[in-house]
Amino acid sequence: MKYVIGKNSVNDHYVVSVFDEVVTHAHIAKAMMFDRVRLRSAGFVYIYKGISGSVVTIGTEVSESLNLGPKKGDQLVLELFLRDGLSGLDLANMIAHHEIQARKSHA
């Protein structure tokens, strides 16, 4: 599977699209830009069914059609999106919560 992650330039909400490999990243990005989305990252996501649920792995490959690759935090964004179907403000709030918890655990 492929993915593109962006942020809406009006409200700063995350916009996530996960799609089949026969579609180009550029095709999806073009559609996202109609909604005033600034592209953040793009790449390949691998989803495996494990004993305790789905496991999401981000590839290191770069989107050739966008010349854009994965960024730090993509795995968390995709896990939340795929697990909970979160989007927009909910997704941004969950990411902020996870980042705060991670900082607390490293302090």
C-alpha positions in Angstrom: 0.0 0.0 0.0 1.0 3.6 -0.5 0.3 6.7 1.6 0.3 10.5 1.5 0.1 12.6 4.6 -0.6 16.4 4.5 -2.0 19.2 6.6 -4.9 21.4 5.7 -3.5 24.9 5.3 -6.8 26.4 6.6 -7.2 24.5 9.9 -3.9 22.7 10.3 -5.7 19.3 10.5 -3.9 16.1 9.2 -5.2 14.6 6.0 -4.2 11.0 5.4 -4.7 8.8 2.4 -3.8 5.1 2.1 -4.3 3.6 -1.3 -3.4 0.7 -3.6 0.0 0.6 -5.3 -1.5 0.9 -8.8 -2.3 4.5 -8.1 0.5 7.1 -8.2 1.3 9.3 -5.2 1.0 12.3 -7.5 -2.5 11.5 -8.5 -3.7 11.4 -4.8 -1.6 14.5 -4.0 -3.3 16.4 -6.8 -6.7 15.6 -5.4 -5.6 16.6 -1.9 -4.3 20.0 -3.1 -7.9 20.9 -4.2 -8.7 20.9 -0.4 -5.8 23.2 0.4 -3.6 20.5 1.8 0.2 21.0 2.1 2.0 17.8 1.5 4.0 16.5 4.5 5.2 13.1 3.4 4.6 10.1 1.2 5.7 6.6 1.0 4.9 2.9 1.4 3.1 1.3 4.3 3.0 -2.4 5.0 0.2 -3.8 7.2 0.4 -7.2 8.8 -2.1 -9.1 10.9 -0.5 -10.1 14.1 -1.7 -12.0 17.2 -2.5 -8.8 19.1 -3.8 -6.9 16.1 -2.4 -5.2 13.0 1.2 -4.2 12.7 2.1 -1.1 10.6 5.5 -0.8 9.1 6.7 2.2 7.1 9.1 1.6 4.2 12.1 3.7 3.5 11.2 4.1 -0.2 10.6 7.6 -1.6 7.7 8.5 -3.9 9.2 8.9 -7.3 6.2 10.9 -8.7 6.4 13.4 -5.8 10.1 13.1 -4.9 8.9 13.0 -1.3 9.6 10.4 1.3 8.5 9.3 4.8 9.1 11.6 7.8 9.5 11.0 11.5 6.1 10.4 13.0 4.5 8.9 9.9 4.2 5.5 11.5 2.2 6.9 14.5 0.0 8.9 12.2 -0.8 5.9 10.1 -1.3 3.6 13.1 -3.8 6.0 14.6 -5.5 6.6 11.3 -5.8 2.9 10.4 -6.6 1.7 13.9 -9.2 4.3 15.0 -10.2 5.9 11.7 -9.2 9.3 13.2 -8.9 12.3 10.9 -8.6 16.0 11.2 -8.6 17.5 14.7 -9.0 14.1 16.4 -5.8 12.8 14.7 -3.8 16.0 15.6 -4.9 15.8 19.2 -4.0 12.1 19.5 -0.6 12.7 18.0 0.1 15.6 20.4 -1.0 13.4 23.3 1.4 10.6 22.2 4.3 13.1 21.7 3.7 14.5 25.2 3.6 11.0 26.7 6.8 10.1 24.9 8.6 13.2 26.2 7.5 12.4 29.8 8.7 8.9 29.6 12.2 10.0 28.3 12.5 12.7 31.0 
